[in-house]
C-alpha cells in the first residue's frame, strides 16, 4: 500500500477498507508515513468524513497501536469520563476523586490543550511536582491503592492518538466527527473501564457549535462505543460561555479545589454532579440520577472527595501544600484588567474568544510541542447575568506572554455583550444519549 493512494481515495470521497486504515495508522506510528502525508489525510477526512464502519476501524486501529491498561485484577467497577473539550472545563479534577470516594475505580488517560480548549494534563501539571507520565504498572498500582489516577497518554498506550492529537491541533483538523470519535473511543478502549460517560459540549466554545451537531457526535460515540463492547452514555452540555470563573491551568485548579470544598462556581459543580450521577447509574450503584446526585453531594460535604484528591496528588508526587494553600500554585507575573465599556448586565459571554485569549497569554500552544505557562489565563470577574459597571473589570488577564496582551485584551473585551436587562440563565444539561 501507499499513503498517497489512501489520501487520494479519501480526498475523492471514497471509503477505505479496515485493513487500509490499520496499515495507515500502523505505518504512521512506526514512522514510515511522515507528518505531512498524515496531515493531508486528516484534512481529507475533515472535508469528506468517514462512514461508521470506517470510524470503527479507525478506533480499533488506534487502540491496537499500543498496549492496554489491564485493570481486571483491580476490585470494583471501573469507570471513565471524557469531555469533547471546552473553555474552563475543570470537571475531571473534581469528578475523578469524587468517583473514587464513591467506591468506583477511575484510571483516566487525559490530554493536553487542543485548539482553543484546555487540557487536563496541563492543569494537573500546574501543581508543583505532580507527575502525569506514568508507566502502565504505576497506573494499575495507583488505581488499586487509591482508586483514582489521571495520567498522560503514555508512549505505550494508544501512541497513535498522541501523535494524531498533536498533529490535529496545528493543522486545523480538530472539529471532525470521525477524528474526535477515534481519539475519544480508542483511549476508552485501551483504558480498561467498564462504563464510560461522555460530556459532549455544545455552543460557542465547543468544537460542535450547534446542538444538532453535538447530538450527532454523542449518538455516534455511544453507538460506536457500544459496538466495541463497552457501556456508554453521553450528556450534551452547554458551552456558550466558559464553565466556571477562570480559563487557565493553575486558575482552574483553584476552581476545582473550591468545588471539592463545597464552594466554587455553581455551573462547574452542576455539570460534575450530573456526569457523576450518570456514572453511578451505568455502574449499577444507584437507581436514579437524583439518588446519584444526592450521594455525590454528600461525599463533597463530608470532605471525602477532597481527601481523595489530596491522596491522588500525593500519589503522583505533587506538592500537597500547593492545593491546601492554593496561593502556592504558579501565578502570572503580570495581571491586566479588562474594564467594562458600559454599565448594565452581562447579556452574553462567548467562550471561544476567551479560550483563544487564554492560549495567546501562555496557557495554550500555538505550535506543536510548545511549553505552556501554568500561571497564565483569563479570570472571569463577571459572567452572564452579572451586573457590570462602566470602568470596572469584566475580566483579568494573567499574562505569560506580554507581547500578546493587546490581542488578548481585544478578544476578551469583544467576548462580552453588555445590555440593559438581566439575562435569564440557560440550562447546562441540554440532552442525554444512551
VOPA-663983 format. One record per residue (C-alpha): chain; y, z, x. Coordinates in nm, 3 decimals. Last residue first. Layout:
REM residues N
+-----+---------+---------+---------+
! mol !      yy !      zz !      xx !
+-----+---------+---------+---------+
!   A !       Y !       Z !       X !
...
+-----+---------+---------+---------+
//
This chain:
REM residues 434
+-----+---------+---------+---------+
! mol !      yy !      zz !      xx !
+-----+---------+---------+---------+
!   A !   0.617 !   2.591 !  -2.789 !
!   A !   0.979 !   2.477 !  -2.794 !
!   A !   1.273 !   2.701 !  -2.881 !
!   A !   1.634 !   2.641 !  -2.975 !
!   A !   2.002 !   2.705 !  -2.914 !
!   A !   1.995 !   3.054 !  -2.764 !
!   A !   2.348 !   3.139 !  -2.646 !
!   A !   2.515 !   3.107 !  -2.986 !
!   A !   2.887 !   3.026 !  -2.986 !
!   A !   3.157 !   3.294 !  -2.990 !
!   A !   3.455 !   3.222 !  -3.214 !
!   A !   3.767 !   3.113 !  -3.029 !
!   A !   4.082 !   3.326 !  -3.054 !
!   A !   4.364 !   3.102 !  -3.174 !
!   A !   4.676 !   2.995 !  -2.983 !
!   A !   4.501 !   2.787 !  -2.720 !
!   A !   4.438 !   2.793 !  -2.344 !
!   A !   4.191 !   2.539 !  -2.205 !
!   A !   4.038 !   2.635 !  -1.871 !
!   A !   3.841 !   2.403 !  -1.641 !
!   A !   4.170 !   2.245 !  -1.528 !
!   A !   4.270 !   2.562 !  -1.345 !
!   A !   3.927 !   2.589 !  -1.182 !
!   A !   3.923 !   2.229 !  -1.062 !
!   A !   4.284 !   2.243 !  -0.944 !
!   A !   4.220 !   2.559 !  -0.744 !
!   A !   3.906 !   2.411 !  -0.588 !
!   A !   4.097 !   2.106 !  -0.465 !
!   A !   4.380 !   2.316 !  -0.320 !
!   A !   4.135 !   2.570 !  -0.168 !
!   A !   3.912 !   2.317 !   0.013 !
!   A !   4.070 !   2.365 !   0.358 !
!   A !   4.008 !   2.740 !   0.336 !
!   A !   3.627 !   2.704 !   0.335 !
!   A !   3.476 !   3.046 !   0.259 !
!   A !   3.722 !   3.145 !  -0.012 !
!   A !   3.660 !   3.381 !  -0.299 !
!   A !   3.867 !   3.212 !  -0.569 !
!   A !   3.990 !   3.442 !  -0.843 !
!   A !   4.003 !   3.348 !  -1.209 !
!   A !   4.230 !   3.348 !  -1.512 !
!   A !   4.491 !   3.545 !  -1.321 !
!   A !   4.819 !   3.645 !  -1.492 !
!   A !   5.109 !   3.401 !  -1.475 !
!   A !   5.114 !   3.340 !  -1.851 !
!   A !   4.895 !   3.594 !  -2.028 !
!   A !   4.539 !   3.519 !  -2.136 !
!   A !   4.336 !   3.682 !  -2.411 !
!   A !   3.960 !   3.644 !  -2.397 !
!   A !   3.771 !   3.430 !  -2.649 !
!   A !   3.611 !   3.207 !  -2.389 !
!   A !   3.614 !   3.373 !  -2.047 !
!   A !   3.880 !   3.551 !  -1.841 !
!   A !   3.863 !   3.710 !  -1.495 !
!   A !   3.598 !   3.466 !  -1.375 !
!   A !   3.521 !   3.522 !  -1.007 !
!   A !   3.459 !   3.198 !  -0.822 !
!   A !   3.252 !   3.173 !  -0.507 !
!   A !   3.221 !   3.253 !  -0.139 !
!   A !   3.071 !   3.573 !   0.003 !
!   A !   2.731 !   3.426 !   0.090 !
!   A !   2.886 !   3.131 !   0.280 !
!   A !   2.634 !   2.847 !   0.266 !
!   A !   2.474 !   2.659 !   0.554 !
!   A !   2.441 !   2.280 !   0.535 !
!   A !   2.082 !   2.147 !   0.538 !
!   A !   2.155 !   1.827 !   0.343 !
!   A !   2.525 !   1.762 !   0.292 !
!   A !   2.780 !   1.903 !   0.048 !
!   A !   2.610 !   2.237 !   0.011 !
!   A !   2.701 !   2.535 !  -0.206 !
!   A !   2.875 !   2.873 !  -0.189 !
!   A !   3.139 !   2.751 !   0.055 !
!   A !   3.461 !   2.705 !  -0.143 !
!   A !   3.360 !   2.349 !  -0.229 !
!   A !   3.038 !   2.473 !  -0.388 !
!   A !   3.219 !   2.719 !  -0.613 !
!   A !   3.467 !   2.451 !  -0.708 !
!   A !   3.181 !   2.226 !  -0.820 !
!   A !   3.026 !   2.507 !  -1.023 !
!   A !   3.358 !   2.590 !  -1.188 !
!   A !   3.410 !   2.219 !  -1.256 !
!   A !   3.074 !   2.210 !  -1.441 !
!   A !   3.112 !   2.530 !  -1.643 !
!   A !   3.400 !   2.425 !  -1.866 !
!   A !   3.595 !   2.716 !  -2.013 !
!   A !   3.732 !   2.655 !  -2.362 !
!   A !   3.967 !   2.831 !  -2.605 !
!   A !   4.082 !   3.102 !  -2.367 !
!   A !   4.345 !   3.277 !  -2.575 !
!   A !   4.724 !   3.270 !  -2.564 !
!   A !   4.987 !   3.281 !  -2.291 !
!   A !   5.043 !   2.981 !  -2.068 !
!   A !   4.970 !   2.833 !  -1.724 !
!   A !   4.719 !   3.109 !  -1.645 !
!   A !   4.715 !   3.203 !  -1.279 !
!   A !   4.440 !   3.107 !  -1.028 !
!   A !   4.421 !   3.390 !  -0.774 !
!   A !   4.319 !   3.335 !  -0.413 !
!   A !   4.085 !   3.569 !  -0.223 !
!   A !   4.044 !   3.531 !   0.155 !
!   A !   3.793 !   3.675 !   0.400 !
!   A !   3.514 !   3.639 !   0.147 !
!   A !   3.277 !   3.930 !   0.095 !
!   A !   2.919 !   3.996 !   0.202 !
!   A !   2.744 !   4.288 !   0.027 !
!   A !   2.838 !   4.640 !   0.141 !
!   A !   3.070 !   4.675 !  -0.160 !
!   A !   2.749 !   4.660 !  -0.365 !
!   A !   2.661 !   5.024 !  -0.276 !
!   A !   2.304 !   5.068 !  -0.402 !
!   A !   2.251 !   4.696 !  -0.350 !
!   A !   2.374 !   4.699 !   0.009 !
!   A !   2.205 !   5.033 !   0.079 !
!   A !   1.869 !   4.867 !   0.003 !
!   A !   1.908 !   4.648 !   0.314 !
!   A !   1.654 !   4.374 !   0.251 !
!   A !   1.322 !   4.352 !   0.431 !
!   A !   1.125 !   4.177 !   0.157 !
!   A !   0.951 !   4.495 !   0.042 !
!   A !   1.286 !   4.678 !   0.034 !
!   A !   1.442 !   4.420 !  -0.197 !
!   A !   1.139 !   4.420 !  -0.428 !
!   A !   1.130 !   4.801 !  -0.445 !
!   A !   1.501 !   4.819 !  -0.521 !
!   A !   1.449 !   4.562 !  -0.798 !
!   A !   1.154 !   4.760 !  -0.931 !
!   A !   1.366 !   5.078 !  -0.948 !
!   A !   1.636 !   4.885 !  -1.135 !
!   A !   1.378 !   4.769 !  -1.392 !
!   A !   1.256 !   5.128 !  -1.435 !
!   A !   1.601 !   5.275 !  -1.488 !
!   A !   1.520 !   5.420 !  -1.833 !
!   A !   1.786 !   5.204 !  -1.999 !
!   A !   1.653 !   4.888 !  -1.834 !
!   A !   1.294 !   4.960 !  -1.938 !
!   A !   1.418 !   5.048 !  -2.288 !
!   A !   1.594 !   4.713 !  -2.323 !
!   A !   1.269 !   4.546 !  -2.220 !
!   A !   1.071 !   4.720 !  -2.491 !
!   A !   1.330 !   4.644 !  -2.757 !
!   A !   1.343 !   4.278 !  -2.656 !
!   A !   0.966 !   4.248 !  -2.675 !
!   A !   0.948 !   4.411 !  -3.017 !
!   A !   1.208 !   4.167 !  -3.145 !
!   A !   1.022 !   3.872 !  -2.992 !
!   A !   0.715 !   3.968 !  -3.189 !
!   A !   0.356 !   4.085 !  -3.144 !
!   A !   0.386 !   4.224 !  -2.793 !
!   A !   0.184 !   4.210 !  -2.469 !
!   A !   0.000 !   3.886 !  -2.542 !
!   A !   0.121 !   3.726 !  -2.219 !
!   A !   0.300 !   3.449 !  -2.409 !
!   A !   0.472 !   3.712 !  -2.624 !
!   A !   0.576 !   3.920 !  -2.322 !
!   A !   0.710 !   3.602 !  -2.164 !
!   A !   0.914 !   3.520 !  -2.475 !
!   A !   1.060 !   3.872 !  -2.472 !
!   A !   1.165 !   3.821 !  -2.111 !
!   A !   1.338 !   3.493 !  -2.192 !
!   A !   1.538 !   3.650 !  -2.476 !
!   A !   1.613 !   3.964 !  -2.272 !
!   A !   1.750 !   3.760 !  -1.982 !
!   A !   1.960 !   3.539 !  -2.210 !
!   A !   2.122 !   3.842 !  -2.374 !
!   A !   2.180 !   4.033 !  -2.049 !
!   A !   2.361 !   3.740 !  -1.891 !
!   A !   2.570 !   3.699 !  -2.209 !
!   A !   2.664 !   4.069 !  -2.216 !
!   A !   2.802 !   4.067 !  -1.862 !
!   A !   2.740 !   4.389 !  -1.669 !
!   A !   2.609 !   4.728 !  -1.781 !
!   A !   2.260 !   4.866 !  -1.835 !
!   A !   2.210 !   4.940 !  -1.465 !
!   A !   1.999 !   4.628 !  -1.422 !
!   A !   2.289 !   4.437 !  -1.576 !
!   A !   2.530 !   4.573 !  -1.312 !
!   A !   2.292 !   4.483 !  -1.028 !
!   A !   2.266 !   4.129 !  -1.163 !
!   A !   2.644 !   4.092 !  -1.164 !
!   A !   2.668 !   4.219 !  -0.806 !
!   A !   2.404 !   3.966 !  -0.702 !
!   A !   2.619 !   3.701 !  -0.871 !
!   A !   2.918 !   3.781 !  -0.651 !
!   A !   2.696 !   3.780 !  -0.341 !
!   A !   2.587 !   3.423 !  -0.419 !
!   A !   2.868 !   3.253 !  -0.603 !
!   A !   2.958 !   3.199 !  -0.967 !
!   A !   3.101 !   3.501 !  -1.146 !
!   A !   3.153 !   3.654 !  -1.490 !
!   A !   2.817 !   3.597 !  -1.655 !
!   A !   2.680 !   3.258 !  -1.756 !
!   A !   2.930 !   2.982 !  -1.690 !
!   A !   3.073 !   2.796 !  -1.990 !
!   A !   2.900 !   2.511 !  -2.172 !
!   A !   2.560 !   2.635 !  -2.052 !
!   A !   2.385 !   2.725 !  -2.376 !
!   A !   2.012 !   2.798 !  -2.380 !
!   A !   1.710 !   2.594 !  -2.486 !
!   A !   1.408 !   2.822 !  -2.471 !
!   A !   1.076 !   2.690 !  -2.349 !
!   A !   0.706 !   2.767 !  -2.383 !
!   A !   0.416 !   2.711 !  -2.152 !
!   A !   0.057 !   2.830 !  -2.121 !
!   A !  -0.104 !   2.646 !  -1.826 !
!   A !  -0.378 !   2.381 !  -1.804 !
!   A !  -0.206 !   2.064 !  -1.681 !
!   A !  -0.178 !   1.922 !  -2.032 !
!   A !   0.011 !   2.241 !  -2.125 !
!   A !   0.265 !   2.167 !  -1.854 !
!   A !   0.306 !   1.806 !  -1.965 !
!   A !   0.377 !   1.909 !  -2.326 !
!   A !   0.595 !   2.207 !  -2.233 !
!   A !   0.798 !   2.011 !  -1.978 !
!   A !   0.835 !   1.707 !  -2.201 !
!   A !   0.938 !   1.915 !  -2.502 !
!   A !   1.195 !   2.102 !  -2.296 !
!   A !   1.331 !   1.777 !  -2.149 !
!   A !   1.362 !   1.617 !  -2.492 !
!   A !   1.524 !   1.935 !  -2.625 !
!   A !   1.778 !   1.929 !  -2.344 !
!   A !   1.858 !   1.565 !  -2.410 !
!   A !   1.907 !   1.632 !  -2.782 !
!   A !   2.126 !   1.932 !  -2.698 !
!   A !   2.358 !   1.716 !  -2.491 !
!   A !   2.472 !   1.788 !  -2.134 !
!   A !   2.131 !   1.796 !  -1.965 !
!   A !   2.205 !   1.868 !  -1.598 !
!   A !   2.377 !   2.180 !  -1.722 !
!   A !   2.735 !   2.299 !  -1.670 !
!   A !   2.885 !   2.109 !  -1.966 !
!   A !   2.602 !   2.189 !  -2.203 !
!   A !   2.229 !   2.258 !  -2.226 !
!   A !   2.008 !   2.468 !  -2.000 !
!   A !   1.631 !   2.462 !  -2.034 !
!   A !   1.500 !   2.810 !  -1.955 !
!   A !   1.126 !   2.762 !  -1.918 !
!   A !   0.870 !   3.034 !  -1.985 !
!   A !   0.544 !   3.030 !  -1.791 !
!   A !   0.204 !   3.185 !  -1.860 !
!   A !  -0.100 !   3.208 !  -1.632 !
!   A !   0.090 !   3.204 !  -1.303 !
!   A !  -0.065 !   3.099 !  -0.970 !
!   A !   0.242 !   2.941 !  -0.813 !
!   A !   0.097 !   2.598 !  -0.737 !
!   A !   0.101 !   2.475 !  -1.096 !
!   A !   0.444 !   2.634 !  -1.152 !
!   A !   0.581 !   2.470 !  -0.840 !
!   A !   0.450 !   2.130 !  -0.952 !
!   A !   0.593 !   2.192 !  -1.300 !
!   A !   0.957 !   2.235 !  -1.205 !
!   A !   0.984 !   1.957 !  -0.949 !
!   A !   0.779 !   1.706 !  -1.146 !
!   A !   0.971 !   1.782 !  -1.465 !
!   A !   1.309 !   1.752 !  -1.293 !
!   A !   1.204 !   1.420 !  -1.142 !
!   A !   1.072 !   1.299 !  -1.479 !
!   A !   1.396 !   1.396 !  -1.660 !
!   A !   1.644 !   1.269 !  -1.401 !
!   A !   1.966 !   1.470 !  -1.352 !
!   A !   1.932 !   1.530 !  -0.973 !
!   A !   1.944 !   1.171 !  -0.849 !
!   A !   2.292 !   1.165 !  -0.693 !
!   A !   2.160 !   1.117 !  -0.339 !
!   A !   2.252 !   1.450 !  -0.177 !
!   A !   2.070 !   1.699 !  -0.401 !
!   A !   1.785 !   1.456 !  -0.469 !
!   A !   1.700 !   1.457 !  -0.097 !
!   A !   1.694 !   1.837 !  -0.072 !
!   A !   1.465 !   1.872 !  -0.374 !
!   A !   1.246 !   1.581 !  -0.257 !
!   A !   1.164 !   1.754 !   0.071 !
!   A !   1.104 !   2.098 !  -0.080 !
!   A !   0.915 !   1.941 !  -0.370 !
!   A !   0.676 !   1.752 !  -0.145 !
!   A !   0.605 !   2.068 !   0.054 !
!   A !   0.442 !   2.211 !  -0.261 !
!   A !   0.320 !   2.534 !  -0.097 !
!   A !   0.255 !   2.533 !   0.281 !
!   A !   0.610 !   2.496 !   0.411 !
!   A !   0.707 !   2.779 !   0.181 !
!   A !   0.927 !   2.721 !  -0.122 !
!   A !   1.149 !   3.024 !  -0.094 !
!   A !   1.012 !   3.351 !  -0.220 !
!   A !   1.069 !   3.594 !  -0.506 !
!   A !   0.813 !   3.874 !  -0.531 !
!   A !   0.728 !   4.119 !  -0.809 !
!   A !   0.421 !   4.326 !  -0.899 !
!   A !   0.497 !   4.560 !  -0.611 !
!   A !   0.159 !   4.601 !  -0.437 !
!   A !  -0.038 !   4.306 !  -0.577 !
!   A !   0.254 !   4.063 !  -0.581 !
!   A !   0.354 !   4.191 !  -0.236 !
!   A !   0.008 !   4.121 !  -0.098 !
!   A !  -0.010 !   3.772 !  -0.251 !
!   A !   0.335 !   3.670 !  -0.127 !
!   A !   0.263 !   3.805 !   0.222 !
!   A !  -0.067 !   3.613 !   0.226 !
!   A !   0.108 !   3.292 !   0.127 !
!   A !   0.360 !   3.342 !   0.404 !
!   A !   0.713 !   3.446 !   0.321 !
!   A !   1.046 !   3.271 !   0.376 !
!   A !   1.259 !   3.480 !   0.141 !
!   A !   1.353 !   3.758 !   0.379 !
!   A !   1.627 !   4.007 !   0.291 !
!   A !   1.814 !   4.133 !   0.596 !
!   A !   2.156 !   4.157 !   0.433 !
!   A !   2.152 !   4.076 !   0.059 !
!   A !   2.323 !   3.736 !   0.036 !
!   A !   1.974 !   3.599 !   0.095 !
!   A !   1.894 !   3.680 !  -0.267 !
!   A !   2.170 !   3.451 !  -0.390 !
!   A !   2.079 !   3.162 !  -0.162 !
!   A !   1.718 !   3.193 !  -0.280 !
!   A !   1.823 !   3.194 !  -0.645 !
!   A !   2.012 !   2.867 !  -0.613 !
!   A !   2.350 !   2.779 !  -0.763 !
!   A !   2.433 !   2.470 !  -0.963 !
!   A !   2.688 !   2.197 !  -0.883 !
!   A !   2.432 !   1.980 !  -0.703 !
!   A !   2.130 !   2.191 !  -0.612 !
!   A !   2.166 !   2.537 !  -0.463 !
!   A !   1.847 !   2.680 !  -0.317 !
!   A !   1.506 !   2.708 !  -0.475 !
!   A !   1.266 !   2.961 !  -0.619 !
!   A !   0.895 !   3.039 !  -0.592 !
!   A !   0.817 !   3.335 !  -0.814 !
!   A !   0.523 !   3.572 !  -0.785 !
!   A !   0.559 !   3.773 !  -1.106 !
!   A !   0.296 !   4.023 !  -1.221 !
!   A !   0.324 !   4.198 !  -1.558 !
!   A !   0.342 !   4.574 !  -1.613 !
!   A !   0.675 !   4.591 !  -1.799 !
!   A !   0.847 !   4.705 !  -1.477 !
!   A !   0.718 !   4.386 !  -1.318 !
!   A !   0.879 !   4.184 !  -1.597 !
!   A !   1.212 !   4.363 !  -1.543 !
!   A !   1.189 !   4.314 !  -1.166 !
!   A !   1.161 !   3.936 !  -1.221 !
!   A !   1.409 !   3.915 !  -1.509 !
!   A !   1.716 !   4.062 !  -1.339 !
!   A !   1.734 !   3.851 !  -1.024 !
!   A !   1.590 !   3.556 !  -1.218 !
!   A !   1.872 !   3.561 !  -1.475 !
!   A !   2.154 !   3.501 !  -1.228 !
!   A !   2.273 !   3.175 !  -1.384 !
!   A !   2.640 !   3.173 !  -1.282 !
!   A !   2.651 !   2.795 !  -1.322 !
!   A !   2.336 !   2.626 !  -1.443 !
!   A !   1.994 !   2.510 !  -1.340 !
!   A !   1.674 !   2.391 !  -1.506 !
!   A !   1.563 !   2.753 !  -1.517 !
!   A !   1.207 !   2.858 !  -1.438 !
!   A !   1.002 !   3.159 !  -1.532 !
!   A !   0.667 !   3.298 !  -1.422 !
!   A !   0.383 !   3.513 !  -1.546 !
!   A !   0.061 !   3.659 !  -1.403 !
!   A !  -0.125 !   3.891 !  -1.636 !
!   A !  -0.265 !   4.192 !  -1.455 !
!   A !  -0.483 !   4.266 !  -1.154 !
!   A !  -0.440 !   4.049 !  -0.840 !
!   A !  -0.765 !   3.882 !  -0.733 !
!   A !  -0.686 !   3.553 !  -0.908 !
!   A !  -0.342 !   3.541 !  -0.749 !
!   A !  -0.415 !   3.242 !  -0.526 !
!   A !  -0.090 !   3.074 !  -0.426 !
!   A !  -0.157 !   2.703 !  -0.380 !
!   A !  -0.171 !   2.490 !  -0.067 !
!   A !   0.008 !   2.164 !  -0.002 !
!   A !   0.073 !   1.813 !  -0.137 !
!   A !  -0.155 !   1.884 !  -0.433 !
!   A !   0.131 !   2.020 !  -0.646 !
!   A !   0.341 !   1.711 !  -0.567 !
!   A !   0.059 !   1.472 !  -0.653 !
!   A !  -0.017 !   1.663 !  -0.974 !
!   A !   0.346 !   1.654 !  -1.085 !
!   A !   0.380 !   1.284 !  -1.003 !
!   A !   0.059 !   1.204 !  -1.192 !
!   A !   0.173 !   1.400 !  -1.499 !
!   A !   0.511 !   1.223 !  -1.480 !
!   A !   0.339 !   0.885 !  -1.451 !
!   A !   0.129 !   0.962 !  -1.760 !
!   A !   0.441 !   1.077 !  -1.946 !
!   A !   0.607 !   0.746 !  -1.860 !
!   A !   0.872 !   0.737 !  -1.590 !
!   A !   1.246 !   0.666 !  -1.585 !
!   A !   1.414 !   0.333 !  -1.505 !
!   A !   1.758 !   0.443 !  -1.378 !
!   A !   1.669 !   0.777 !  -1.213 !
!   A !   1.325 !   0.645 !  -1.121 !
!   A !   1.485 !   0.358 !  -0.926 !
!   A !   1.723 !   0.607 !  -0.761 !
!   A !   1.430 !   0.824 !  -0.657 !
!   A !   1.252 !   0.519 !  -0.513 !
!   A !   1.559 !   0.422 !  -0.311 !
!   A !   1.588 !   0.777 !  -0.178 !
!   A !   1.218 !   0.764 !  -0.085 !
!   A !   1.287 !   0.449 !   0.115 !
!   A !   1.588 !   0.602 !   0.291 !
!   A !   1.408 !   0.928 !   0.364 !
!   A !   1.128 !   0.758 !   0.556 !
!   A !   0.771 !   0.694 !   0.437 !
!   A !   0.513 !   0.778 !   0.705 !
!   A !   0.648 !   1.130 !   0.747 !
!   A !   0.335 !   1.305 !   0.617 !
!   A !   0.527 !   1.436 !   0.313 !
!   A !   0.643 !   1.082 !   0.238 !
!   A !   0.293 !   0.941 !   0.278 !
!   A !   0.148 !   1.200 !   0.039 !
!   A !   0.413 !   1.133 !  -0.225 !
!   A !   0.373 !   0.755 !  -0.202 !
!   A !  -0.009 !   0.767 !  -0.197 !
!   A !  -0.028 !   1.001 !  -0.498 !
!   A !   0.215 !   0.780 !  -0.690 !
!   A !   0.004 !   0.474 !  -0.611 !
!   A !  -0.319 !   0.657 !  -0.702 !
!   A !  -0.171 !   0.761 !  -1.036 !
!   A !  -0.083 !   0.399 !  -1.121 !
!   A !   0.283 !   0.295 !  -1.125 !
!   A !   0.461 !   0.152 !  -1.428 !
!   A !   0.706 !  -0.137 !  -1.415 !
!   A !   1.077 !  -0.125 !  -1.493 !
!   A !   1.198 !  -0.367 !  -1.223 !
!   A !   1.313 !  -0.088 !  -0.991 !
!   A !   0.977 !   0.085 !  -1.044 !
!   A !   0.783 !  -0.216 !  -0.923 !
!   A !   1.034 !  -0.281 !  -0.646 !
!   A !   1.005 !   0.074 !  -0.513 !
!   A !   0.625 !   0.053 !  -0.528 !
!   A !   0.629 !  -0.271 !  -0.327 !
!   A !   0.876 !  -0.126 !  -0.075 !
!   A !   0.650 !   0.175 !  -0.018 !
!   A !   0.365 !  -0.045 !   0.096 !
!   A !   0.000 !   0.000 !   0.000 !
+-----+---------+---------+---------+
//
